[in-house]
Amino acid sequence: ISGKVKMLEPLTSRIGTKKCIGYLYTIEDVRTDKDGDNSYSLESSETVCKPFYVQDNSGQIKVVTDDIEFIDFEIDERYQSSMKRYTQYLLTENMDVLLIGKAGLKENNEPVFMKEEIKDVFGISPVASVEDYNTMRPILQSAGYFVYFWVILIALIFLTPINLRNHTLEFGKIDFDLPFKNSKPVKSVDDFYNNVYDSYEQRNTEPVEDYNEA
């Protein structure tokens, strides 16, 4: 379901004592390598959220927030101290959100939205983050197809013998065995290209006559 968040009971955030409905608060260990670059590892994470309503044009439903997970929220506050980094994400009034879980009934037959126990899923995300993802997904997919096309094209260029004769380029038959003749084990992209170059060098190397200086 999606809609605007409506507050039932206010909560005070961990950083800045801000009025909110819920927050995600994380603490990370900071490590600095010999080059001065920092790396971060999660030490602890705390999600606190009060029950709230989600409202759209058709009405509203109460959200029971037990075990809710904050997904792709923007950083509200962040600071670093004593090799620790502290970050806070907030759920606030009137935020447009998307919730994944299930609709059910409480003991008094009140309709509520809650965690889906069987699939073990209950998440909330700002609608803007979901829209950004849906916008970028086809772009990234197209970029992937573009990369695949050029990788195949470059591979075919490597495998095609080309000779210059009488100012004319002559294209030979593609030799698919070329990269694999006398090749070494391939454990990376660099190994593959090294095998291609080595195969061409072995194929095109001709005996060179030694000359002694007079």
Secondary structure, DSSP 8 states (H G I E B T S, - for coil): -EEEEEESS-EE-SSS--EESEEEEEEEEEEE-TTS-EEEEEEEEEEEE--EEEEETTEEEEE--TT-EE-S----EEEEETTEEEEEEEE-TT-EEEEESEEEE-TT--EEEE-BTTTTB-EEEEHHHHHHHHHHHHHHHHHHHHHHHHHHHHHHHHHS-EEEETTEEEE----TTGGGTT-----SHHHHHHHHHHHHHHHH----------
